[in-house]
Amino acid sequence: MTIDHSPRSLVPAAIRAVTLLLVSLGLAACGTGPTIAPSPMPDEGMGMVTVVDALGRTVELAAPPQRIVVAGKSSLNILDTLYLFPAAAERLVGFVAGQQKAGEFLSLVDPAFEEKAMLAVEAGPEQIAPLRPDVVLLRSSMADKLGKALEQVSLPVVYLDLETPEQYLRDVVTLGQLLGDQARAEEIRAFYQARLDRVNAGLSGLEEEAKPRVLLVQYSEQGGDVALNVPSAAWLQTAEVELAGGRPVWVEASPAGGWTVVSFEQIAAWNPDQIFVISYQADPAQVVETLRADSRWAALRAVGAGQIYGFAGDFLSWDQPDPRWILGLTWLASRIHPDRFADLDVRDEVTQFFGQMYGLDEATIEEQVVPRLRGNLE
């Protein structure tokens, strides 16, 4: 569903936008502090909600938000996390449609998902305000580019990081407080913590020198040109490798920022023990077969030893700061140290994850999720 831009719908929206701006300017003139008030009047008796977001800001709402918009870049990570909570289906009113299509998966969780308002990645206050959100959820990296503009028209913003395991679990707690469902937040946290504890227990006693040197590389091809990239040392992908008992070889080459382009010559110089290939465009397992057939790659230690794998995924790759990162970590541990996780069944992990985290029944998982599994799962 797209936003109705007819004159009939734009008049109330324009009045509302002007009103919000005037209210914002009035509050600024009065020296109002950091407390952020929701735009619609809440039902009485619902109770004030106070959260501290990823930027350390205290955000106060007069009631749990009933109209939520997820905006800005990397919004799919927020969307998928929001839908871990049952209330998301009825409270989400709009979201940004990026390159990775949210509806392909979330329509399984929320049959009415395609009826939500879809916004462009560059959507600003003019497009967001007509949706009358009680709160807008943004990645913290969007604070300067979009967040300040939203706050200037009195649209409350809550920032999330979702970039490391610690930040992820913290932000889940924040969402639980925001939605008034702390019990569900604790269920989610416990699910993740149990798997983190299991991986940690499986690696107990492992000496540093016994950890293989691991390369995690993103492979992309466009117009016949191949690009190889490694993630930032501060990103979740690096943390996944470390938590799974590997030693990432690329951290000095990519200490900060985003993806860093590397050459095959650099990869050959690293000559890692294991290679994990990410592909957001094609099945990583097929990419791995292509690399195996390349004489240059075949000369690498990892490839010669059969230690090159396509990173696992389903609708999305499991390496991203999406709820699936716990599947990625679990799968990585079983590939990096198969002897220590011999009893781990990845298919069973998939069933538990989509069942407990998204409420999908086994038949739906088998019919809709399992056929989408990709990479070298086994």
Helices and strands as residue ranges (DSSP letters): H 7-29, E 49-52, E 58-61, E 68-70, H 75-82, H 88-91, E 92-96, H 103-109, G 113-115, E 117-119, H 125-128, G 129-131, E 135-139, G 140-142, I 143-147, H 148-152, E 157-160, H 165-179, H 182-202, G 208-210, E 213-222, E 225-230, H 236-243, E 247-248, E 260-261, H 264-270, E 274-278, H 284-292, H 295-298, H 301-304, E 308-310, H 325-336, H 346-358, H 362-364, I 365-369, G 370-372
